[in-house]
Amino acid sequence: MALKRIALLLTVLGGINWGLVGAFKFDLLRFALGFLPGAVVVAQIIIGLAAAYVLFAYMIK
């Protein structure tokens, strides 16, 4: 249950970030982790995996 909540939180944060990018060209993830470019890529991958997990978790529910 905790994994599902964490994945949902990451998915929501990713959605908010994409909204900011689309509306204001402001990437919150790059702003927060810009000093570690590799960390940005890793965080994007983790958020993408979390979104896939949420999608499949709610599809089989």
C-alpha positions in Angstrom: 0.0 0.0 0.0 2.9 2.4 0.8 4.4 1.8 -2.6 1.2 2.7 -4.3 0.9 6.0 -2.4 4.6 6.9 -3.1 4.1 6.1 -6.8 0.9 8.2 -6.9 2.7 11.1 -5.2 5.5 11.0 -7.7 3.1 10.8 -10.5 1.2 13.9 -9.3 4.4 15.8 -8.8 5.5 14.8 -12.3 2.2 16.1 -13.6 2.6 19.4 -11.8 6.1 19.7 -13.2 4.8 19.1 -16.7 2.1 21.7 -16.2 4.7 24.2 -15.1 6.9 23.4 -18.1 3.9 23.8 -20.5 2.5 27.0 -19.0 5.6 28.8 -17.9 8.6 27.0 -19.4 9.8 26.4 -15.8 11.1 22.9 -15.0 10.9 22.5 -11.2 12.9 19.3 -11.3 15.8 20.9 -13.1 15.5 23.9 -10.8 15.7 21.6 -7.7 18.4 19.2 -9.0 20.1 21.4 -11.7 23.4 21.1 -10.0 23.4 17.3 -10.6 22.4 16.7 -14.2 22.6 13.0 -13.8 20.2 13.2 -10.9 17.6 14.9 -13.1 17.7 12.0 -15.5 17.4 9.4 -12.8 14.5 11.3 -11.2 12.7 11.5 -14.5 13.1 7.8 -15.0 11.8 7.1 -11.5 8.8 9.3 -12.0 8.1 7.6 -15.3 8.2 4.2 -13.7 6.0 5.4 -10.9 3.4 6.6 -13.5 3.5 3.2 -15.2 3.1 1.5 -11.8 0.1 3.7 -11.0 -1.5 3.0 -14.3 -1.2 -0.8 -14.1 -2.1 -0.8 -10.3 -5.3 1.0 -11.0 -6.1 -1.0 -14.1 -6.0 -4.3 -12.3 -7.8 -3.1 -9.2 
